[in-house]
């Protein structure tokens, strides 16, 4: 079961309202995405903590509806 990029973006922005989200479907199959997220919520957090915030926003869909997500996160400069 594939997941739309727009759904990934919606979930992330619900959890991180100021997030700037860029998503690329790497294979065109709705299962393999690259995602870049910039949010002030990441300020002062290490990379693992930043990724945990994004995974939490996806509400357990990683590994089920969403097979692979190459994730890059950053706080605004």
C-alpha positions in Angstrom: 0.0 0.0 0.0 1.6 3.2 -1.2 1.5 6.6 0.5 1.1 9.9 -1.3 3.7 12.6 -0.9 1.0 15.1 0.0 -0.1 12.9 2.9 3.5 12.8 4.2 3.7 16.6 4.0 0.3 17.0 5.7 1.3 14.8 8.6 4.6 16.6 9.1 3.0 20.0 8.9 0.3 19.1 11.4 3.0 18.1 13.9 5.5 20.9 13.0 3.4 23.8 11.7 6.3 25.9 10.6 8.0 23.1 8.7 9.3 23.6 5.2 8.9 20.2 3.6 10.4 19.0 0.3 9.5 15.5 -0.9 10.8 13.5 -3.9 9.4 10.2 -4.9 12.6 8.3 -5.7 11.1 5.5 -7.7 7.7 6.7 -8.7 6.1 3.9 -6.7 4.9 5.9 -3.6 7.0 3.7 -1.4 10.5 5.3 -1.6 10.8 9.0 -0.8 13.5 11.5 0.0 12.3 14.2 2.4 14.0 17.4 3.6 12.4 19.1 6.6 13.4 22.5 8.0 11.7 23.5 11.3 12.4 25.7 14.3 11.3 22.7 16.4 14.7 21.2 15.5 16.7 24.0 17.2 19.0 22.6 19.9 18.2 19.0 19.0 20.6 16.5 17.6 20.0 14.7 14.3 18.5 11.6 16.0 16.1 13.8 18.0 15.1 15.7 14.9 14.4 12.5 13.0 12.4 11.1 15.9 10.1 14.2 15.7 9.4 13.5 12.0 8.8 9.8 12.6 6.4 10.6 15.4 4.6 13.0 13.0 4.1 10.1 10.6 2.1 8.3 13.3 3.4 4.8 12.9 3.2 4.7 9.1 6.9 4.0 8.6 7.4 0.4 7.7 3.8 -0.1 6.8 2.3 2.4 4.3 5.6 4.1 3.9 8.4 1.7 3.1 11.5 3.9 2.8 12.2 7.5 3.7 15.6 9.1 3.2 15.3 11.9 5.7 17.3 15.2 6.0 16.4 17.6 8.8 17.6 21.0 9.8 16.8 24.0 11.9 16.4 27.3 10.1 19.6 29.3 9.8 
